[in-house]
């Protein structure tokens, strides 16, 4: 006699819609590692659900990323737009160097945003106190045109 719990579970798996499958897949970022072999990047798909395994290849890094995403979507039977795949270099030293660079780039971007906000605040404060844009530029060590752009003249002040 079949196990009723098992039968219900099997039926539930069969009735999972594509939308539900896409939602489940989108909750996770999949990872892949790439290793250069001649003119090709050989990509191994990592952390797939139990029972799944996959590999693909691409001539360029961009193609390898695209192929990895397509392969995961195909294996899991989900829409490719519903998943993310992070591709890493298989060599740990090279991958670590890339990760450090990306972290530094993100930190520099955050610092640039803060710098721009502080420049705007300082330029507006200086010009609000009657300091000319030329002098404000000299004080802030930026071109006066930058001050003029971030702290435009108040039309009511004339």
N, C-alpha and C positions, 0 to 999 in steps of 0.2 A: 504494500500500500504506500503511495507517495506521501511524503511529508507535507502537510498543509502549509507550514511556514515557508518551506522551500518553494512550493508552487506559487504562493503569493509574491515572494521575492522575485521569482523569475518573471512573473507577469508585470510587476512594477518596473523592472529593468526594461522590458519591451515597450512600455508605454511612456518612457521618458521622451519628451519632445525635443526637437532640435533647439528650441529656445532655452529649455532647461539645461540641456547639454552645454550650450554656449555659456550660460550663466555659471555653471560649475567650473568649466574650463577657465573662464575669465577671472575667477577668484585666485588664480595662481599664476605666477610668472615662471615660465619654464626656462631651463638653462641648457646650454649646449657648449661643447668645447670644440675648437677648431685647431687643426694642425696642418701645416703646409707640407704637401707632398708633390714635388715637381711644380707644375703650373696650377695645381688645384689645392683648395682648402678642403680637407676631409673633416666633416662635422659629425660628432657623436652627440646624439640627443640624450640629455641627462634627466634625472628626476621625473621620468614619466610614471604614470600609474603602474602598479604591479601588473606584470604580464605584457607590458609594452616595451619595445626596444626599437631604436631606429638610428639611421645614419643617412647622411646626404653629402653633397659636395657642391662647390661653386668655384668658378675661376677667380673671382674677386671677393673681397671681404663682404661687400654689399650684396653680392649674389649669394654668398654662403649664408648671410643673415636671412635673406628672403627665402631661400630654400629650406632653412631650418624651421622657419615659421610655417611655411607651407606643409612640411613633413609632419610637424606636430599636429596641425589642424587636420590633415588627412588621417593620421593614425587615430586621433580621438574623435573623428567625425564631427568636427565643429567648424563654424565659420572662421576663416582666417583672421577677420577683423576683430574677433572676440578674444584673442589671446595675445600674449606678449612672450617673446623669447629673447633672453639675454645671451649673446654669444661671447665667449671668452677664449683667449688664446690658451691652448693646452699647456704650453710651457709656463710653469708657475712664476719664474723670474720675470719673464716678459709680461705676463698678465699682471703681476704686482706693480711693475713700472707703469703700465697703462692705468691701473686703478689709482695710483698715487698722482699721476698727471691729471686725471679726471677730477679727483678730489681738490687738487690745487686750482684747477680751472673754475670749479664751482665756488670755491672760497673767494677767488678773485672777482667773480661775477657778483657775489653777495657784497663784497667790499666796494665794488664800483657803484652798486645801487645806493649804498649808504653814503659814499662820497658825493654822489650827485644830489642826494637829498640834503646833505649838509651844505653843499655849495649853494643850492637854491635858497636855503634858510638864511645863510650868512649874507648872500648878495641882497636878498630882500630886506634884511635888517639894516645893512649898510645904506642902501639907497633910501630906505624909509627915514633915515637920519640925515638925509640931504647930501650924502656923499655921492659924487658923480660916478657914473659907470666906469669912467677911465680910472679914477682913483680906487674904486672898489676892485676893479680888475687887478690893479697893481698890488693892493693889499692882499688879495686872495691868490695872487700869482697865476692868473688866468687871463686870456685875452678879454678886453673890454666888451667885445661882441658877445662873449659867453654870458657876461653879467647882464647885458642888455636883453639877451634872449630869456634868461631865467628870472629876471626881475624887471619886467617891462615897466615903463613909466606909467604912473597913475594919470589918466586923462584929466581928472579933476584938478590935479596940481598944476597943469599947464607947463 
